């Protein structure tokens, strides 16, 4: 009778593992240090990708609801405190940081100075990843850190449908002071696959394997940071 009970416990434990949401640890882009090759834990609380409160950003002196589009902007930045500002270029957004977040502005200048001095083979990538300053997590619409850019400084769950960015992210950087970044794909009636991005690294999502085949390119529905 004791051996039967032991078998039942083992069987139940195996079933619980089979139902767990697929999770993976990302391998950083070659331009940055490689993270240890081991599975990392998911962030606590796997939230679904249902839109939450509207994200209202300031763009050209007007308020826009990002869930309805960016109105022509190319970069949107969440500064400390949660306020969001959008601009026509990264250069314009970085200039605005001198007023909105002086510490972040200094971090951008330092990172770009390092990027400009990088070898020719990696200088362009280093310069692009410098658009994500220390203290932030960033997603780009295209690979190699190009295209529309989202930058966050406040922790929490970000539903990308609220930012008009659901299923659009192709590259990412994580330079947060207090933690890492987890990407989630919302799947109806199934566990949500996730991939854990280590702090201090940049990633091309086309190079990260997706649990159900293919890559994480254009798969992210919400993030937790």
N, CA and C atoms as a LAMMPS dump frame, in Angstrom:
ITEM: TIMESTEP
0
ITEM: NUMBER OF ATOMS
675
ITEM: BOX BOUNDS ff ff ff
-5.0000000000000000e+02 5.0000000000000000e+02
-5.0000000000000000e+02 5.0000000000000000e+02
-5.0000000000000000e+02 5.0000000000000000e+02
ITEM: ATOMS id mol type element x y z
1 1 1 N 0.844 -1.214 0
2 1 2 C 0 0 0
3 1 3 C 0.867 1.249 0
4 2 1 N 2.01 1.211 0.738
5 2 2 C 2.904 2.37 0.792
6 2 3 C 3.503 2.658 -0.575
7 3 1 N 3.923 1.613 -1.313
8 3 2 C 4.501 1.822 -2.637
9 3 3 C 3.477 2.391 -3.598
10 4 1 N 2.198 1.995 -3.469
11 4 2 C 1.152 2.557 -4.33
12 4 3 C 0.981 4.043 -4.085
13 5 1 N 1.017 4.428 -2.807
14 5 2 C 0.884 5.854 -2.479
15 5 3 C 2.059 6.658 -3.029
16 6 1 N 3.258 6.108 -2.943
17 6 2 C 4.442 6.798 -3.477
18 6 3 C 4.322 7.015 -4.971
19 7 1 N 3.849 5.969 -5.683
20 7 2 C 3.66 6.088 -7.138
21 7 3 C 2.638 7.16 -7.467
22 8 1 N 1.569 7.258 -6.68
23 8 2 C 0.533 8.257 -6.926
24 8 3 C 1.084 9.659 -6.766
25 9 1 N 1.937 9.868 -5.737
26 9 2 C 2.522 11.19 -5.514
27 9 3 C 3.424 11.575 -6.663
28 10 1 N 4.269 10.64 -7.124
29 10 2 C 5.182 10.917 -8.223
30 10 3 C 4.414 11.23 -9.491
31 11 1 N 3.339 10.453 -9.741
32 11 2 C 2.519 10.681 -10.939
33 11 3 C 1.874 12.049 -10.908
34 12 1 N 1.346 12.447 -9.747
35 12 2 C 0.709 13.755 -9.615
36 12 3 C 1.703 14.866 -9.846
37 13 1 N 2.929 14.713 -9.317
38 13 2 C 3.954 15.743 -9.5
39 13 3 C 4.326 15.871 -10.963
40 14 1 N 4.438 14.741 -11.671
41 14 2 C 4.774 14.799 -13.1
42 14 3 C 3.679 15.483 -13.885
43 15 1 N 2.414 15.234 -13.51
44 15 2 C 1.306 15.89 -14.204
45 15 3 C 1.325 17.381 -14.003
46 16 1 N 1.674 17.827 -12.787
47 16 2 C 1.735 19.269 -12.517
48 16 3 C 2.8 19.925 -13.358
49 17 1 N 3.943 19.253 -13.531
50 17 2 C 5.01 19.824 -14.351
51 17 3 C 4.594 19.923 -15.8
52 18 1 N 3.818 18.958 -16.275
53 18 2 C 3.389 18.969 -17.672
54 18 3 C 2.46 20.124 -17.961
55 19 1 N 1.717 20.587 -16.937
56 19 2 C 0.76 21.679 -17.128
57 19 3 C 1.406 23.05 -16.98
58 20 1 N 2.645 23.128 -16.537
59 20 2 C 3.292 24.421 -16.31
60 20 3 C 3.522 25.144 -17.625
61 21 1 N 3.435 26.483 -17.6
62 21 2 C 3.65 27.281 -18.81
63 21 3 C 5.087 27.141 -19.278
64 22 1 N 5.289 26.897 -20.589
65 22 2 C 6.66 26.792 -21.094
66 22 3 C 7.424 28.081 -20.848
67 23 1 N 8.604 27.97 -20.291
68 23 2 C 9.431 29.143 -20.036
69 23 3 C 10.838 28.865 -20.541
70 24 1 N 11.527 29.913 -20.916
71 24 2 C 12.885 29.753 -21.43
72 24 3 C 13.741 30.904 -20.958
73 25 1 N 15.056 30.706 -21.013
74 25 2 C 15.989 31.775 -20.725
75 25 3 C 16.634 32.197 -22.028
76 26 1 N 16.678 33.503 -22.259
77 26 2 C 17.177 34.006 -23.534
78 26 3 C 18.69 34.006 -23.595
79 27 1 N 19.197 33.84 -24.815
80 27 2 C 20.618 34.024 -25.086
81 27 3 C 20.806 35.405 -25.682
82 28 1 N 21.626 36.253 -25.096
83 28 2 C 21.77 37.637 -25.568
84 28 3 C 22.34 37.712 -26.976
85 29 1 N 22.139 38.867 -27.613
86 29 2 C 22.737 39.125 -28.909
87 29 3 C 24.255 39.097 -28.78
88 30 1 N 24.96 38.753 -29.866
89 30 2 C 26.416 38.631 -29.8
90 30 3 C 27.141 39.893 -29.352
91 31 1 N 26.491 41.051 -29.474
92 31 2 C 27.148 42.31 -29.146
93 31 3 C 27.283 42.538 -27.648
94 32 1 N 26.676 41.647 -26.843
95 32 2 C 26.711 41.82 -25.388
96 32 3 C 27.118 40.515 -24.734
97 33 1 N 27.503 40.539 -23.428
98 33 2 C 27.924 39.312 -22.754
99 33 3 C 26.835 38.254 -22.762
100 34 1 N 27.186 36.998 -22.844
101 34 2 C 26.23 35.9 -22.857
102 34 3 C 25.846 35.515 -21.438
103 35 1 N 24.535 35.356 -21.21
104 35 2 C 24.054 34.96 -19.887
105 35 3 C 24.29 33.475 -19.663
106 36 1 N 24.315 33.012 -18.397
107 36 2 C 24.502 31.59 -18.116
108 36 3 C 23.449 30.742 -18.811
109 37 1 N 23.808 29.58 -19.286
110 37 2 C 22.894 28.705 -20.015
111 37 3 C 22.151 27.813 -19.041
112 38 1 N 21.078 28.38 -18.466
113 38 2 C 20.238 27.622 -17.537
114 38 3 C 18.887 28.274 -17.49
115 39 1 N 17.842 27.474 -17.174
116 39 2 C 16.494 28.033 -17.124
117 39 3 C 16.376 29.008 -15.971
118 40 1 N 15.724 30.136 -16.225
119 40 2 C 15.509 31.133 -15.177
120 40 3 C 14.047 31.118 -14.77
121 41 1 N 13.728 31.464 -13.547
122 41 2 C 12.341 31.426 -13.094
123 41 3 C 11.517 32.52 -13.739
124 42 1 N 10.212 32.255 -13.906
125 42 2 C 9.307 33.283 -14.399
126 42 3 C 9.093 34.334 -13.328
127 43 1 N 8.715 35.528 -13.777
128 43 2 C 8.322 36.551 -12.823
129 43 3 C 7.029 36.112 -12.146
130 44 1 N 6.868 36.508 -10.913
131 44 2 C 5.689 36.106 -10.165
132 44 3 C 4.431 36.7 -10.777
133 45 1 N 3.379 35.867 -10.883
134 45 2 C 2.107 36.377 -11.343
135 45 3 C 2.046 36.511 -12.848
136 46 1 N 1.682 35.437 -13.553
137 46 2 C 1.573 35.484 -15.011
138 46 3 C 0.238 36.104 -15.387
139 47 1 N 0.249 37.382 -15.757
140 47 2 C -0.975 38.094 -16.076
141 47 3 C -1.315 37.921 -17.543
142 48 1 N -2.589 37.874 -17.883
143 48 2 C -3.022 37.755 -19.268
144 48 3 C -2.916 39.106 -19.971
145 49 1 N -3.011 39.06 -21.303
146 49 2 C -2.74 40.258 -22.095
147 49 3 C -3.977 41.111 -22.327
148 50 1 N -4.903 41.125 -21.375
149 50 2 C -6.083 41.966 -21.488
150 50 3 C -5.7 43.426 -21.253
151 51 1 N -6.133 44.347 -22.14
152 51 2 C -5.785 45.756 -21.94
153 51 3 C -6.185 46.246 -20.555
154 52 1 N -5.332 47.028 -19.93
155 52 2 C -5.633 47.578 -18.616
156 52 3 C -6.069 49.025 -18.779
157 53 1 N -5.478 49.915 -18.009
158 53 2 C -5.842 51.326 -18.138
159 53 3 C -5.179 51.927 -19.372
160 54 1 N -5.813 52.893 -20.016
161 54 2 C -5.222 53.507 -21.212
162 54 3 C -3.876 54.155 -20.905
163 55 1 N -2.972 54.084 -21.87
164 55 2 C -1.685 54.754 -21.747
165 55 3 C -1.783 56.059 -22.523
166 56 1 N -1.842 57.165 -21.793
167 56 2 C -1.967 58.483 -22.411
168 56 3 C -0.589 59.139 -22.444
169 57 1 N -0.128 59.441 -23.644
170 57 2 C 1.204 60.02 -23.819
171 57 3 C 1.105 61.46 -24.3
172 58 1 N 2.149 62.22 -24.058
173 58 2 C 2.254 63.579 -24.583
174 58 3 C 3.098 63.553 -25.852
175 59 1 N 2.525 64.062 -26.942
176 59 2 C 3.243 64.085 -28.222
177 59 3 C 2.931 65.403 -28.93
178 60 1 N 3.972 66.181 -29.193
179 60 2 C 3.837 67.495 -29.83
180 60 3 C 2.853 68.389 -29.084
181 61 1 N 2.913 68.314 -27.754
182 61 2 C 2.081 69.17 -26.924
183 61 3 C 0.655 68.71 -26.764
184 62 1 N 0.3 67.548 -27.341
185 62 2 C -1.067 67.034 -27.232
186 62 3 C -1.057 65.675 -26.555
187 63 1 N -2.215 65.28 -26.044
188 63 2 C -2.368 63.979 -25.408
189 63 3 C -2.888 62.977 -26.439
190 64 1 N -2.229 61.797 -26.499
191 64 2 C -2.686 60.744 -27.398
192 64 3 C -2.836 59.441 -26.618
193 65 1 N -3.813 58.634 -27.019
194 65 2 C -4.026 57.313 -26.442
195 65 3 C -3.216 56.329 -27.279
196 66 1 N -2.157 55.751 -26.702
197 66 2 C -1.271 54.906 -27.482
198 66 3 C -1.947 53.644 -28
199 67 1 N -3.017 53.206 -27.358
200 67 2 C -3.741 52.039 -27.847
201 67 3 C -4.369 52.303 -29.216
202 68 1 N -4.532 53.583 -29.551
203 68 2 C -5.13 53.962 -30.838
204 68 3 C -4.078 54.347 -31.872
205 69 1 N -2.796 54.185 -31.521
206 69 2 C -1.724 54.506 -32.446
207 69 3 C -0.808 55.58 -31.901
208 70 1 N 0.321 55.763 -32.609
209 70 2 C 1.352 56.694 -32.156
210 70 3 C 1.276 58.057 -32.842
211 71 1 N 0.335 58.234 -33.727
212 71 2 C 0.12 59.532 -34.385
213 71 3 C 1.358 60.048 -35.114
214 72 1 N 2.215 59.127 -35.569
215 72 2 C 3.396 59.539 -36.312
216 72 3 C 4.682 59.538 -35.515
217 73 1 N 4.621 59.344 -34.211
218 73 2 C 5.828 59.32 -33.387
219 73 3 C 6.646 58.059 -33.685
220 74 1 N 7.935 58.095 -33.367
221 74 2 C 8.786 56.928 -33.605
222 74 3 C 9.401 56.36 -32.332
223 75 1 N 9.323 57.106 -31.239
224 75 2 C 9.837 56.602 -29.96
225 75 3 C 8.959 57.122 -28.835
226 76 1 N 8.587 56.22 -27.918
227 76 2 C 7.792 56.609 -26.751
228 76 3 C 8.524 56.153 -25.496
229 77 1 N 8.628 57.07 -24.544
230 77 2 C 9.45 56.856 -23.355
231 77 3 C 8.615 57.037 -22.094
232 78 1 N 8.66 56.049 -21.21
233 78 2 C 8.064 56.19 -19.89
234 78 3 C 9.16 56.613 -18.918
235 79 1 N 9.016 57.806 -18.343
236 79 2 C 10.024 58.316 -17.416
237 79 3 C 9.633 57.95 -15.992
238 80 1 N 10.507 58.256 -15.056
239 80 2 C 10.22 57.967 -13.653
240 80 3 C 8.925 58.632 -13.225
241 81 1 N 8.107 57.868 -12.514
242 81 2 C 6.805 58.374 -12.111
243 81 3 C 5.691 57.876 -13.004
244 82 1 N 6.052 57.334 -14.181
245 82 2 C 5.047 56.739 -15.06
246 82 3 C 4.537 57.605 -16.191
247 83 1 N 4.92 58.881 -16.263
248 83 2 C 4.487 59.728 -17.375
249 83 3 C 5.134 59.248 -18.671
250 84 1 N 4.405 59.362 -19.784
251 84 2 C 4.879 58.863 -21.07
252 84 3 C 4.957 60.018 -22.067
253 85 1 N 6.074 60.079 -22.777
254 85 2 C 6.295 61.118 -23.786
255 85 3 C 6.74 60.462 -25.089
256 86 1 N 6.182 60.917 -26.198
257 86 2 C 6.541 60.395 -27.511
258 86 3 C 7.187 61.496 -28.346
259 87 1 N 8.084 61.081 -29.235
260 87 2 C 8.813 62.04 -30.057
261 87 3 C 9.013 61.497 -31.467
262 88 1 N 9.463 62.362 -32.353
263 88 2 C 9.656 61.982 -33.75
264 88 3 C 10.962 61.248 -33.998
265 89 1 N 11.915 61.363 -33.084
266 89 2 C 13.2 60.696 -33.245
267 89 3 C 13.812 60.416 -31.886
268 90 1 N 14.776 59.498 -31.867
269 90 2 C 15.478 59.19 -30.625
270 90 3 C 16.272 60.404 -30.157
271 91 1 N 16.873 61.133 -31.108
272 91 2 C 17.642 62.322 -30.74
273 91 3 C 16.76 63.346 -30.028
274 92 1 N 15.547 63.526 -30.543
275 92 2 C 14.611 64.481 -29.92
276 92 3 C 14.181 63.979 -28.543
277 93 1 N 13.932 62.665 -28.438
278 93 2 C 13.527 62.089 -27.154
279 93 3 C 14.64 62.224 -26.121
280 94 1 N 15.879 61.984 -26.552
281 94 2 C 17.01 62.096 -25.627
282 94 3 C 17.224 63.54 -25.187
283 95 1 N 17.002 64.48 -26.089
284 95 2 C 17.124 65.888 -25.732
285 95 3 C 16.101 66.263 -24.671
286 96 1 N 14.887 65.717 -24.811
287 96 2 C 13.829 66.009 -23.842
288 96 3 C 14.16 65.449 -22.461
289 97 1 N 14.964 64.387 -22.413
290 97 2 C 15.33 63.801 -21.125
291 97 3 C 16.107 64.767 -20.246
292 98 1 N 16.77 65.736 -20.846
293 98 2 C 17.51 66.719 -20.042
294 98 3 C 16.596 67.414 -19.05
295 99 1 N 15.321 67.544 -19.413
296 99 2 C 14.334 68.156 -18.53
297 99 3 C 13.511 67.108 -17.803
298 100 1 N 13.101 66.052 -18.533
299 100 2 C 12.185 65.062 -17.97
300 100 3 C 12.861 64.12 -16.989
301 101 1 N 14.101 63.731 -17.268
302 101 2 C 14.82 62.777 -16.431
303 101 3 C 16.314 63.006 -16.61
304 102 1 N 16.881 64.006 -15.918
305 102 2 C 18.293 64.357 -16.109
306 102 3 C 19.263 63.196 -15.892
307 103 1 N 18.97 62.32 -14.93
308 103 2 C 19.861 61.186 -14.676
309 103 3 C 19.898 60.255 -15.887
310 104 1 N 18.738 60.028 -16.49
311 104 2 C 18.682 59.18 -17.684
312 104 3 C 19.4 59.853 -18.85
313 105 1 N 19.296 61.162 -18.945
314 105 2 C 19.973 61.892 -20.015
315 105 3 C 21.488 61.711 -19.917
316 106 1 N 22.018 61.76 -18.714
317 106 2 C 23.451 61.545 -18.523
318 106 3 C 23.85 60.113 -18.882
319 107 1 N 22.995 59.15 -18.544
320 107 2 C 23.269 57.751 -18.866
321 107 3 C 23.302 57.541 -20.375
322 108 1 N 22.386 58.202 -21.094
323 108 2 C 22.361 58.105 -22.555
324 108 3 C 23.657 58.646 -23.153
325 109 1 N 24.077 59.809 -22.684
326 109 2 C 25.297 60.422 -23.22
327 109 3 C 26.515 59.53 -22.971
328 110 1 N 26.596 58.941 -21.786
329 110 2 C 27.73 58.072 -21.46
330 110 3 C 27.724 56.825 -22.333
331 111 1 N 26.534 56.218 -22.519
332 111 2 C 26.435 55.003 -23.322
333 111 3 C 26.768 55.27 -24.778
334 112 1 N 26.345 56.411 -25.289
335 112 2 C 26.611 56.713 -26.697
336 112 3 C 28.079 57.053 -26.924
337 113 1 N 28.724 57.604 -25.92
338 113 2 C 30.159 57.855 -26.042
339 113 3 C 30.92 56.537 -26.139
340 114 1 N 30.487 55.542 -25.362
341 114 2 C 31.106 54.218 -25.424
342 114 3 C 30.818 53.57 -26.77
343 115 1 N 29.576 53.692 -27.259
344 115 2 C 29.201 53.109 -28.533
345 115 3 C 29.972 53.7 -29.688
346 116 1 N 30.193 54.997 -29.655
347 116 2 C 30.923 55.664 -30.733
348 116 3 C 32.373 55.211 -30.783
349 117 1 N 32.918 54.811 -29.643
350 117 2 C 34.317 54.383 -29.582
351 117 3 C 34.487 52.888 -29.826
352 118 1 N 33.362 52.16 -30.018
353 118 2 C 33.435 50.715 -30.219
354 118 3 C 34.056 50.391 -31.573
355 119 1 N 34.635 49.187 -31.738
356 119 2 C 35.216 48.795 -33.028
357 119 3 C 34.193 48.876 -34.148
358 120 1 N 34.659 49.02 -35.375
359 120 2 C 33.77 49.195 -36.521
360 120 3 C 32.781 48.053 -36.667
361 121 1 N 33.182 46.825 -36.3
362 121 2 C 32.299 45.677 -36.457
363 121 3 C 31.097 45.712 -35.527
364 122 1 N 31.232 46.403 -34.407
365 122 2 C 30.126 46.444 -33.461
366 122 3 C 29.674 47.836 -33.106
367 123 1 N 30.294 48.84 -33.691
368 123 2 C 29.976 50.213 -33.333
369 123 3 C 28.547 50.602 -33.618
370 124 1 N 28 50.164 -34.761
371 124 2 C 26.631 50.54 -35.113
372 124 3 C 25.63 49.941 -34.142
373 125 1 N 25.816 48.662 -33.807
374 125 2 C 24.942 48.017 -32.836
375 125 3 C 25.083 48.66 -31.469
376 126 1 N 26.32 48.93 -31.047
377 126 2 C 26.548 49.553 -29.744
378 126 3 C 25.884 50.919 -29.67
379 127 1 N 25.943 51.664 -30.773
380 127 2 C 25.323 52.982 -30.794
381 127 3 C 23.803 52.869 -30.685
382 128 1 N 23.23 51.849 -31.354
383 128 2 C 21.781 51.661 -31.308
384 128 3 C 21.319 51.222 -29.931
385 129 1 N 22.036 50.287 -29.303
386 129 2 C 21.621 49.817 -27.989
387 129 3 C 21.815 50.9 -26.931
388 130 1 N 22.631 51.891 -27.205
389 130 2 C 22.785 53.014 -26.288
390 130 3 C 21.517 53.857 -26.219
391 131 1 N 20.585 53.634 -27.146
392 131 2 C 19.294 54.332 -27.091
393 131 3 C 18.449 53.844 -25.925
394 132 1 N 18.89 52.764 -25.267
395 132 2 C 18.221 52.239 -24.075
396 132 3 C 19.133 52.507 -22.88
397 133 1 N 18.923 53.605 -22.167
398 133 2 C 19.861 54.006 -21.111
399 133 3 C 19.762 53.155 -19.852
400 134 1 N 20.727 53.313 -19.005
401 134 2 C 20.752 52.615 -17.725
402 134 3 C 19.49 52.929 -16.924
403 135 1 N 18.865 51.898 -16.387
404 135 2 C 17.643 52.063 -15.612
405 135 3 C 16.393 51.68 -16.378
406 136 1 N 16.512 51.361 -17.669
407 136 2 C 15.333 51.099 -18.5
408 136 3 C 15.36 49.729 -19.148
409 137 1 N 14.159 49.305 -19.588
410 137 2 C 13.986 48.154 -20.468
411 137 3 C 13.364 48.676 -21.759
412 138 1 N 13.793 48.119 -22.905
413 138 2 C 13.38 48.673 -24.204
414 138 3 C 13.015 47.574 -25.188
415 139 1 N 12.027 47.872 -26.036
416 139 2 C 11.648 46.998 -27.144
417 139 3 C 11.682 47.79 -28.438
418 140 1 N 12.204 47.15 -29.497
419 140 2 C 12.199 47.748 -30.83
420 140 3 C 11.28 46.945 -31.744
421 141 1 N 10.727 47.618 -32.733
422 141 2 C 9.841 46.949 -33.677
423 141 3 C 10.607 46.031 -34.631
424 142 1 N 11.848 46.365 -34.945
425 142 2 C 12.635 45.609 -35.916
426 142 3 C 13.862 44.983 -35.263
427 143 1 N 14.504 44.053 -35.981
428 143 2 C 15.721 43.417 -35.476
429 143 3 C 16.869 44.414 -35.478
430 144 1 N 17.929 44.05 -34.774
431 144 2 C 19.12 44.894 -34.672
432 144 3 C 18.822 46.279 -34.114
433 145 1 N 17.796 46.347 -33.216
434 145 2 C 17.543 47.554 -32.44
435 145 3 C 17.228 48.746 -33.34
436 146 1 N 16.264 48.549 -34.231
437 146 2 C 15.858 49.602 -35.163
438 146 3 C 14.338 49.653 -35.25
439 147 1 N 13.822 50.693 -35.89
440 147 2 C 12.381 50.867 -36.001
441 147 3 C 11.791 51.547 -34.774
442 148 1 N 10.471 51.464 -34.623
443 148 2 C 9.786 52.078 -33.482
444 148 3 C 10.372 51.553 -32.183
445 149 1 N 10.479 52.459 -31.201
446 149 2 C 11.151 52.127 -29.939
447 149 3 C 10.273 52.489 -28.753
448 150 1 N 10.131 51.527 -27.813
449 150 2 C 9.452 51.751 -26.538
450 150 3 C 10.47 51.621 -25.42
451 151 1 N 10.429 52.558 -24.454
452 151 2 C 11.37 52.549 -23.327
453 151 3 C 10.59 52.736 -22.022
454 152 1 N 10.854 51.831 -21.061
455 152 2 C 10.18 51.898 -19.758
456 152 3 C 11.19 52.037 -18.632
457 153 1 N 10.834 52.83 -17.627
458 153 2 C 11.665 52.939 -16.435
459 153 3 C 10.95 52.454 -15.184
460 154 1 N 9.613 52.339 -15.234
461 154 2 C 8.847 51.924 -14.067
462 154 3 C 8.555 50.424 -14.12
463 155 1 N 8.709 49.699 -12.991
464 155 2 C 8.417 48.263 -12.98
465 155 3 C 6.923 47.991 -13.079
466 156 1 N 6.592 46.745 -13.389
467 156 2 C 5.193 46.343 -13.457
468 156 3 C 4.901 45.522 -14.695
469 157 1 N 3.624 45.217 -14.899
470 157 2 C 3.168 44.497 -16.084
471 157 3 C 2.73 45.499 -17.137
472 158 1 N 3.264 45.366 -18.341
473 158 2 C 2.931 46.273 -19.444
474 158 3 C 2.2 45.468 -20.513
475 159 1 N 0.917 45.774 -20.721
476 159 2 C 0.132 45.109 -21.756
477 159 3 C 0.375 45.829 -23.073
478 160 1 N 1.027 45.16 -24.015
479 160 2 C 1.49 45.847 -25.212
480 160 3 C 0.364 46.301 -26.126
481 161 1 N -0.837 45.739 -25.972
482 161 2 C -1.973 46.253 -26.746
483 161 3 C -2.297 47.683 -26.333
484 162 1 N -2.004 48.032 -25.07
485 162 2 C -2.216 49.404 -24.596
486 162 3 C -1.231 50.373 -25.231
487 163 1 N -0.149 49.832 -25.807
488 163 2 C 0.905 50.661 -26.387
489 163 3 C 0.969 50.518 -27.902
490 164 1 N -0.028 49.84 -28.491
491 164 2 C -0.031 49.531 -29.937
492 164 3 C 1.224 48.776 -30.339
493 165 1 N 1.64 47.823 -29.509
494 165 2 C 2.891 47.118 -29.765
495 165 3 C 2.741 45.608 -29.606
496 166 1 N 1.523 45.138 -29.529
497 166 2 C 1.313 43.699 -29.35
498 166 3 C 1.742 42.946 -30.607
499 167 1 N 2.513 41.867 -30.426
500 167 2 C 3.017 41.04 -31.534
501 167 3 C 3.856 41.846 -32.524
502 168 1 N 4.621 42.818 -32.016
503 168 2 C 5.439 43.656 -32.9
504 168 3 C 6.914 43.698 -32.514
505 169 1 N 7.264 43.243 -31.323
506 169 2 C 8.645 43.384 -30.842
507 169 3 C 9.585 42.384 -31.52
508 170 1 N 10.735 42.91 -32.007
509 170 2 C 11.729 42.058 -32.67
510 170 3 C 13.099 42.105 -32.007
511 171 1 N 13.358 43.106 -31.165
512 171 2 C 14.613 43.15 -30.419
513 171 3 C 14.388 43.88 -29.098
514 172 1 N 15.306 43.653 -28.162
515 172 2 C 15.108 44.184 -26.805
516 172 3 C 16.441 44.405 -26.114
517 173 1 N 16.447 45.351 -25.163
518 173 2 C 17.578 45.564 -24.26
519 173 3 C 17.041 45.689 -22.844
520 174 1 N 17.826 45.218 -21.873
521 174 2 C 17.442 45.31 -20.462
522 174 3 C 18.617 45.883 -19.684
523 175 1 N 18.467 47.132 -19.224
524 175 2 C 19.51 47.771 -18.421
525 175 3 C 18.89 48.362 -17.153
526 176 1 N 18.042 47.564 -16.509
527 176 2 C 17.346 48.032 -15.325
528 176 3 C 18.251 47.966 -14.107
529 177 1 N 17.994 48.842 -13.156
530 177 2 C 18.791 48.87 -11.932
531 177 3 C 18.342 47.817 -10.934
532 178 1 N 17.075 47.407 -11.025
533 178 2 C 16.545 46.523 -9.987
534 178 3 C 16.002 45.199 -10.45
535 179 1 N 16.258 44.766 -11.679
536 179 2 C 15.699 43.488 -12.086
537 179 3 C 15.83 43.208 -13.566
538 180 1 N 15.197 42.142 -13.985
539 180 2 C 15.291 41.677 -15.357
540 180 3 C 13.975 41.943 -16.093
541 181 1 N 13.733 41.205 -17.163
542 181 2 C 12.545 41.414 -17.992
543 181 3 C 12.055 40.06 -18.475
544 182 1 N 10.736 39.818 -18.397
545 182 2 C 10.147 38.589 -18.917
546 182 3 C 9.115 38.942 -19.978
547 183 1 N 9.222 38.287 -21.14
548 183 2 C 8.262 38.457 -22.223
549 183 3 C 7.252 37.316 -22.177
550 184 1 N 5.981 37.623 -22.448
551 184 2 C 4.929 36.612 -22.444
552 184 3 C 4.141 36.658 -23.755
553 185 1 N 3.705 35.472 -24.182
554 185 2 C 2.773 35.355 -25.297
555 185 3 C 1.448 34.878 -24.739
556 186 1 N 0.373 35.611 -24.977
557 186 2 C -0.949 35.266 -24.459
558 186 3 C -1.58 34.202 -25.354
559 187 1 N -1.862 33.026 -24.79
560 187 2 C -2.49 31.938 -25.548
561 187 3 C -3.808 31.573 -24.899
562 188 1 N -4.879 31.582 -25.675
563 188 2 C -6.22 31.306 -25.178
564 188 3 C -6.338 29.864 -24.702
565 189 1 N -6.829 29.7 -23.486
566 189 2 C -7.084 28.388 -22.888
567 189 3 C -5.823 27.529 -22.771
568 190 1 N -4.652 28.165 -22.796
569 190 2 C -3.391 27.455 -22.635
570 190 3 C -2.468 28.283 -21.744
571 191 1 N -1.493 27.639 -21.123
572 191 2 C -0.494 28.403 -20.377
573 191 3 C 0.24 29.365 -21.308
574 192 1 N 0.648 30.496 -20.793
575 192 2 C 1.335 31.504 -21.606
576 192 3 C 2.839 31.22 -21.651
577 193 1 N 3.401 30.936 -22.826
578 193 2 C 4.857 30.783 -22.91
579 193 3 C 5.553 32.073 -22.505
580 194 1 N 6.755 31.951 -21.958
581 194 2 C 7.497 33.141 -21.546
582 194 3 C 8.971 32.938 -21.814
583 195 1 N 9.689 34.04 -21.93
584 195 2 C 11.14 33.982 -22.059
585 195 3 C 11.733 35.049 -21.152
586 196 1 N 12.741 34.666 -20.402
587 196 2 C 13.357 35.521 -19.383
588 196 3 C 14.601 36.173 -19.966
589 197 1 N 14.663 37.49 -19.934
590 197 2 C 15.797 38.241 -20.466
591 197 3 C 16.632 38.779 -19.3
592 198 1 N 17.894 38.387 -19.27
593 198 2 C 18.772 38.802 -18.18
594 198 3 C 19.11 40.292 -18.262
595 199 1 N 19.188 40.899 -17.096
596 199 2 C 19.561 42.31 -17.012
597 199 3 C 20.989 42.516 -17.53
598 200 1 N 21.21 43.671 -18.19
599 200 2 C 22.527 44.003 -18.686
600 200 3 C 22.826 43.458 -20.061
601 201 1 N 21.787 43.015 -20.785
602 201 2 C 21.989 42.4 -22.092
603 201 3 C 20.999 42.912 -23.134
604 202 1 N 21.344 42.678 -24.406
605 202 2 C 20.471 43.005 -25.53
606 202 3 C 20.217 41.742 -26.348
607 203 1 N 19.066 41.687 -27.003
608 203 2 C 18.628 40.459 -27.666
609 203 3 C 17.947 40.753 -29
610 204 1 N 18.254 39.936 -30.012
611 204 2 C 17.437 39.866 -31.204
612 204 3 C 16.445 38.733 -30.989
613 205 1 N 15.16 39.031 -30.981
614 205 2 C 14.156 38.023 -30.646
615 205 3 C 14.029 36.953 -31.728
616 206 1 N 14.527 37.239 -32.93
617 206 2 C 14.53 36.233 -33.987
618 206 3 C 15.459 35.08 -33.643
619 207 1 N 16.371 35.297 -32.711
620 207 2 C 17.322 34.264 -32.322
621 207 3 C 16.911 33.493 -31.087
622 208 1 N 15.741 33.797 -30.517
623 208 2 C 15.268 33.106 -29.321
624 208 3 C 14.198 32.096 -29.708
625 209 1 N 14.407 30.833 -29.37
626 209 2 C 13.476 29.77 -29.759
627 209 3 C 12.152 29.897 -29.015
628 210 1 N 11.054 29.737 -29.759
629 210 2 C 9.709 29.775 -29.194
630 210 3 C 9.278 28.337 -28.904
631 211 1 N 8.637 28.082 -27.75
632 211 2 C 8.333 26.695 -27.356
633 211 3 C 7.516 25.897 -28.374
634 212 1 N 6.679 26.567 -29.16
635 212 2 C 5.832 25.857 -30.11
636 212 3 C 6.357 25.942 -31.537
637 213 1 N 7.636 26.272 -31.682
638 213 2 C 8.257 26.343 -32.994
639 213 3 C 8.518 27.778 -33.424
640 214 1 N 9.547 27.978 -34.229
641 214 2 C 9.894 29.32 -34.678
642 214 3 C 10.637 30.091 -33.599
643 215 1 N 10.524 31.411 -33.67
644 215 2 C 11.234 32.279 -32.734
645 215 3 C 10.251 33.182 -32
646 216 1 N 10.812 34.017 -31.092
647 216 2 C 9.992 34.974 -30.348
648 216 3 C 9.727 36.254 -31.142
649 217 1 N 10.162 36.325 -32.368
650 217 2 C 9.9 37.515 -33.183
651 217 3 C 8.393 37.734 -33.345
652 218 1 N 7.927 38.953 -33.027
653 218 2 C 6.509 39.319 -33.176
654 218 3 C 5.581 38.401 -32.376
655 219 1 N 6.026 37.95 -31.204
656 219 2 C 5.203 37.07 -30.38
657 219 3 C 4.782 37.703 -29.05
658 220 1 N 5.453 38.754 -28.614
659 220 2 C 5.236 39.272 -27.255
660 220 3 C 3.934 40.038 -27.15
661 221 1 N 3.106 39.614 -26.166
662 221 2 C 1.834 40.286 -25.917
663 221 3 C 1.862 41.158 -24.665
664 222 1 N 2.653 40.746 -23.679
665 222 2 C 2.814 41.591 -22.487
666 222 3 C 4.147 41.253 -21.839
667 223 1 N 4.623 42.183 -21.02
668 223 2 C 5.914 42.005 -20.36
669 223 3 C 5.759 42.264 -18.872
670 224 1 N 6.68 41.701 -18.102
671 224 2 C 6.734 41.962 -16.661
672 224 3 C 8.154 42.381 -16.33
673 225 1 N 8.296 43.537 -15.703
674 225 2 C 9.615 44.029 -15.315
675 225 3 C 9.582 44.641 -13.932
